Amino acid sequence: MFPPYSFTKQPLKGLYLTYQIVSTVFFRLPLWTLLAIPPWFRQRKSWTFQRELAVNALRHLVVQVDAQVGNFLSIPDHTKLDIRNGVEGVWIEPVCEALLQYDILALAATAQVKAVKIPAYWHNNTGEMIESNRRAQPNEKIFLFFHGGAYISLSAHPSDTTAHAIKGLIHHTGFQRALSVEYRLSSTAPLTTPTNPFPAALLDALSSYLYLVDTLGFPSAQIVVCGDSAGGNLALQLTRYLVENAGIICGLPSAPSALILLSPWVDIYDLRASDPDSSFQINANTDYLRIREQPGYAETAFTGVHGLGIALYNRYISPAGVHPTLLSSLTFKGFPKTFVTVGGAEVLHDQIIRLKERLVRDIGEDKVGFYRAPDAIHDYTVFPWHEPERSDTLAAIAAWM
């Protein structure tokens, strides 16, 4: 096995991708097909033949190919607004320093990150073009969405896989529109020098929330913040910042009316990942992430110069963490009502359950919605083929809303 990111530069990258295409078409795909035919050979007997193939292909793409070449497809990032082919987007101005709390400012200074101008993209329920500067309509509710990708990949662009989650939410809830934020992604060696570690994404999330409130005129009570995977982590970060600094920082708006967390990544450095009875181990063969231990590249890139230790005790980064220092100060009191989803076949299952239990403890069971799809993989709402769990989950969220 080669070290991670061994084939990021040409011509090795091209040769490696060619090898992967040929070997997958002529060897892996026939083997996966053969093994998927008898139900007892499938990773879960309840899975369909099509799902077994899809998960195997997805796992190979994420674990093997992407881990060797990085993002091999060109994706939009925070440096440009890609509004080709009818896509509607907007540039968002950076949050002013006066609205940043001292501890966050100190962490940003250590990481050498500042608030910057970022792009965001519109999704709507009507299929019609939305004016980028259209102000809030009377009683209009809106989603503010943060995409997943472990803080190191994927995009807010409507062409990205994660867009299926927010499109599904809009369709099922009847909301008119959503704003998906192209927050800064983290990276580190061997791909780059350390870039955009925590709290860069939090600054971007705060900028986007202020855009909805101050520029478009949305009251906080009409905003629902949501995110999948790492985007769920970021949604929690933003909400915690607003809750903890309410009434302290002049000009800072109140927290949103609700949170929707789709398979959120909520313990960045999970101390229990190596336990034999943890979901990291039990579900390693059923989830496409196939993570058996931490930390990895994503954790290292996101924590950056702060070091991995910050993921153990920082309440923004790991709200489902188990480190004693974190537990002594962690609370969710003041959080809005929250809906949490989790797949029974995903490696993050246990930490998501811990998050749900802490929310119930601090804000009450009546304010916590929860949906567990027993045979679903991580972040299953972004995959249109993951039915009926995807539609059932989105319908449950709509009913809860």
Residue pairs with C-beta under 8 A, 6 or more apart in sequence:
2 68
4 67
4 68
4 190
4 296
4 297
5 67
5 68
5 69
5 70
5 190
5 191
5 297
6 12
6 68
7 13
7 15
7 16
7 17
7 68
7 69
8 68
8 69
8 70
8 190
8 191
13 69
13 72
16 68
16 69
17 65
17 69
17 72
20 64
20 65
24 57
24 60
28 56
28 60
29 53
29 57
32 52
32 53
32 56
32 57
33 53
35 41
35 42
35 52
36 42
36 49
36 52
36 53
36 56
37 49
39 45
42 49
42 52
43 52
43 55
43 285
43 286
43 345
44 286
44 345
44 375
46 375
47 55
47 375
50 385
51 385
51 386
54 383
54 385
55 286
55 288
55 377
58 288
59 287
59 288
59 289
59 290
62 288
62 289
63 288
63 289
63 290
65 72
66 72
66 153
67 297
70 191
71 153
75 153
75 154
75 155
75 157
75 160
76 82
76 119
76 155
76 156
76 157
76 182
77 155
77 182
77 184
77 185
78 116
78 118
78 119
78 182
78 183
78 184
78 185
78 204
80 119
81 89
81 90
81 91
81 119
82 89
82 119
82 157
83 89
86 129
87 121
87 157
87 158
87 159
88 121
88 122
88 129
88 130
88 131
88 132
89 119
89 120
89 121
89 122
89 132
90 119
90 120
90 122
90 132
90 133
90 179
90 211
91 117
91 118
91 119
92 117
92 118
92 119
92 120
92 181
92 207
92 208
92 211
93 117
93 207
93 211
94 114
94 115
94 116
94 117
94 118
94 203
94 207
95 115
95 203
95 206
95 207
95 210
96 115
97 105
97 115
98 249
98 250
98 251
99 206
99 210
99 249
99 251
99 252
100 108
100 115
100 203
100 206
100 249
101 241
101 244
101 245
101 248
101 249
104 199
104 202
104 203
104 241
107 198
107 199
107 306
108 114
108 199
108 200
108 203
110 305
110 306
111 197
111 198
111 199
111 200
111 304
111 305
111 306
112 305
113 184
113 196
113 197
113 199
113 200
113 203
114 203
115 203
115 204
115 206
115 207
116 184
116 203
116 204
118 181
118 182
118 183
118 184
118 204
118 207
118 208
119 156
119 182
120 156
120 179
120 180
120 181
120 182
120 208
120 211
121 156
121 157
121 158
121 179
121 180
121 182
122 130
122 132
122 177
122 178
122 179
122 180
123 143
123 145
123 158
123 163
123 166
123 167
123 170
123 177
123 178
123 179
123 180
124 130
124 170
124 176
124 177
124 178
125 170
125 171
125 174
125 175
125 176
125 177
126 176
130 177
133 215
133 216
134 216
135 216
135 217
136 142
136 212
136 216
136 217
136 218
136 219
136 222
137 176
139 222
140 176
140 218
140 222
141 175
141 222
141 223
141 224
141 257
142 175
142 176
142 177
142 178
142 179
142 212
142 218
142 222
142 223
142 224
143 166
143 169
143 170
143 175
143 177
143 178
143 179
143 224
143 225
143 226
143 260
144 178
144 179
144 181
144 208
144 209
144 212
144 223
144 224
144 225
144 226
144 256
145 156
145 165
145 166
145 169
145 178
145 179
145 180
145 181
145 226
145 227
145 231
146 156
146 180
146 181
146 183
146 205
146 225
146 226
146 227
146 228
146 230
146 231
146 232
146 234
146 235
146 238
147 154
147 155
147 156
147 160
147 162
147 163
147 165
147 180
147 181
147 227
147 228
147 230
147 231
148 154
148 162
148 227
148 228
148 229
148 230
148 231
148 232
148 262
148 263
148 265
148 379
148 382
149 155
149 162
149 185
149 229
149 230
149 231
150 229
150 230
150 265
150 298
150 302
151 185
151 186
151 201
151 230
151 233
151 298
151 301
151 302
152 185
152 186
152 187
152 297
152 298
152 301
152 302
153 185
154 160
154 161
154 162
155 162
155 182
156 162
156 163
156 180
156 181
156 182
156 183
157 163
157 180
157 182
158 167
158 180
161 382
161 383
162 228
162 231
162 379
162 382
163 180
163 382
164 381
164 382
164 383
164 384
165 228
165 262
165 379
165 381
165 382
166 178
166 180
166 226
168 381
168 390
168 391
168 394
169 175
169 178
169 226
169 260
169 394
169 397
170 176
170 177
170 178
171 394
172 394
172 395
172 397
172 398
173 397
173 398
173 401
174 398
175 224
179 208
179 211
179 212
181 204
181 205
181 208
183 200
183 201
183 204
183 205
183 208
183 234
184 196
184 200
184 201
184 204
185 196
185 201
186 195
186 196
186 197
186 198
186 200
186 201
186 298
186 301
186 302
186 304
187 194
187 195
187 196
187 301
188 194
188 195
188 197
188 297
188 300
188 301
188 304
194 301
194 304
194 305
195 301
196 304
197 301
197 302
197 303
197 304
197 305
197 306
198 302
198 303
198 304
198 306
198 310
198 314
198 316
198 317
199 237
199 316
201 234
201 237
202 234
202 237
202 238
202 241
202 316
205 234
205 235
205 237
205 238
206 238
206 241
209 223
209 225
209 238
209 242
209 253
209 256
210 253
212 218
212 223
213 219
213 220
213 223
213 253
214 253
220 242
220 253
220 254
220 255
220 256
220 257
221 257
222 257
223 256
223 257
224 256
224 257
224 258
224 259
224 260
224 401
225 235
225 238
225 239
225 256
225 258
225 259
225 260
226 232
226 235
226 259
226 260
226 261
226 262
227 233
227 234
227 235
227 260
227 261
227 262
227 264
228 262
228 263
228 264
228 379
228 381
228 382
229 262
229 263
229 264
229 265
229 378
229 379
230 265
231 262
231 264
232 261
232 262
232 263
232 264
232 265
232 266
233 264
233 265
233 266
233 268
233 317
233 319
235 259
235 260
235 261
235 264
236 259
236 261
236 264
236 266
236 316
236 319
237 316
237 317
239 255
239 256
239 259
239 335
239 336
240 315
240 316
240 319
240 335
241 316
242 252
242 253
242 254
242 255
242 256
243 255
243 334
243 335
244 334
245 252
246 252
246 254
246 255
246 334
255 334
255 335
255 336
256 336
257 336
257 337
258 336
258 337
258 338
258 339
258 401
259 335
259 336
259 337
259 338
259 339
260 338
260 339
260 397
261 338
261 339
261 340
261 341
261 355
262 341
262 379
262 381
262 382
263 341
263 342
263 343
263 346
263 348
263 352
263 378
263 379
263 380
263 381
264 340
264 348
264 352
264 355
265 348
265 351
266 318
266 319
266 320
266 348
266 351
266 352
266 354
266 355
267 318
267 319
267 320
267 321
267 322
267 351
267 354
268 295
268 299
268 302
268 303
268 311
268 317
268 318
268 321
269 294
269 295
269 299
269 303
269 308
269 311
269 312
269 318
269 321
270 278
270 280
270 294
270 321
270 351
271 312
271 321
271 322
271 323
272 278
272 280
272 322
272 350
272 351
273 280
273 281
273 291
273 292
273 293
273 294
274 280
274 281
274 292
274 293
275 281
278 350
279 346
279 347
279 348
279 349
279 350
279 351
280 291
280 292
280 293
280 294
280 347
280 350
281 292
283 345
283 346
283 347
283 349
284 290
284 291
284 292
284 347
286 345
286 346
286 377
287 343
287 345
287 346
287 347
287 377
287 378
288 377
288 378
289 346
289 347
289 348
289 378
290 347
291 347
295 308
295 311
299 308
299 311
300 308
302 311
302 317
303 310
303 311
303 317
310 317
311 317
311 318
311 321
312 318
312 321
312 323
312 325
312 326
313 321
313 323
313 325
313 326
314 326
315 326
315 329
315 330
318 326
319 330
319 332
319 355
319 358
320 351
320 352
320 354
320 355
320 358
321 327
321 330
322 354
330 358
331 362
332 358
332 359
332 361
332 362
332 363
333 362
333 363
334 363
335 359
335 362
335 363
336 367
337 363
337 367
337 368
337 369
338 359
338 363
338 367
338 368
338 369
339 368
339 369
339 370
339 371
339 397
339 400
340 352
340 355
340 356
340 359
340 368
340 369
340 370
340 371
341 370
341 371
341 372
341 373
341 381
341 393
341 397
342 348
342 349
342 352
342 353
342 356
342 370
342 371
342 372
342 373
343 349
343 372
343 373
343 375
343 376
343 377
343 378
343 379
343 380
343 389
344 372
344 373
344 374
344 375
344 376
345 374
345 375
345 376
345 377
346 376
346 377
346 378
346 379
346 380
347 378
348 378
356 368
356 370
359 367
359 368
360 368
369 396
369 397
369 400
371 392
371 393
371 396
371 397
373 380
373 389
373 392
373 393
375 389
376 386
376 389
377 383
377 386
380 386
380 389
380 390
380 393
381 390
381 393
381 394
383 390
384 390
